[in-house]
């Protein structure tokens, strides 16, 4: 678990994600899974896309 911040129902929060592309070249796609206690969506996958 990366953090222990609590977000109340109906409110919003932010997630900081740092991606190290290192020596990768071209189109890069990374996935970040975000887990919560929301019974309807316990996991959301964020797709990060970039060009290096």
C-alpha positions as CSV (number, residue, x, y, z in Angstrom):
1,X,0.0,0.0,0.0
2,X,1.6,3.2,-1.2
3,X,-0.3,5.6,1.0
4,X,-2.8,5.7,3.8
5,X,-4.8,8.9,2.9
6,X,-8.5,8.6,3.3
7,X,-11.0,10.2,0.9
8,X,-14.5,10.6,2.1
9,X,-17.4,9.5,-0.1
10,X,-18.3,12.1,-2.7
11,X,-14.9,13.9,-2.3
12,X,-11.8,13.7,-4.5
13,X,-8.1,13.2,-3.9
14,X,-4.9,13.0,-5.9
15,X,-2.4,10.3,-6.6
16,X,1.2,11.1,-7.5
17,X,2.8,8.7,-10.0
18,X,6.4,8.8,-11.1
19,X,7.6,6.8,-14.1
20,X,11.2,6.3,-14.8
21,X,11.6,5.8,-18.5
22,X,15.3,5.2,-18.2
23,X,16.8,4.4,-21.6
24,X,13.4,3.4,-23.2
25,X,12.7,5.0,-26.5
26,X,9.5,5.4,-28.4
27,X,5.9,5.0,-27.3
28,X,5.7,3.8,-23.7
29,X,2.6,2.5,-21.9
30,X,2.5,1.9,-18.2
31,X,-0.4,0.7,-16.0
32,X,-1.2,1.8,-12.5
33,X,-3.7,-0.2,-10.4
34,X,-5.5,1.9,-7.7
35,X,-7.3,-0.1,-5.0
36,X,-10.1,1.2,-2.8
37,X,-12.9,-0.1,-0.5
38,X,-15.6,1.0,-3.1
39,X,-17.7,-2.1,-3.5
40,X,-18.7,-1.2,-7.1
41,X,-15.1,-0.5,-8.2
42,X,-12.5,-2.0,-5.8
43,X,-9.8,-1.6,-8.5
44,X,-9.3,1.0,-11.2
45,X,-6.5,0.7,-13.7
46,X,-5.0,4.0,-15.0
47,X,-3.2,3.9,-18.3
48,X,-0.2,6.3,-18.7
49,X,1.0,6.8,-22.3
50,X,4.0,8.9,-23.4
51,X,6.7,9.2,-26.0
52,X,10.3,9.4,-25.1
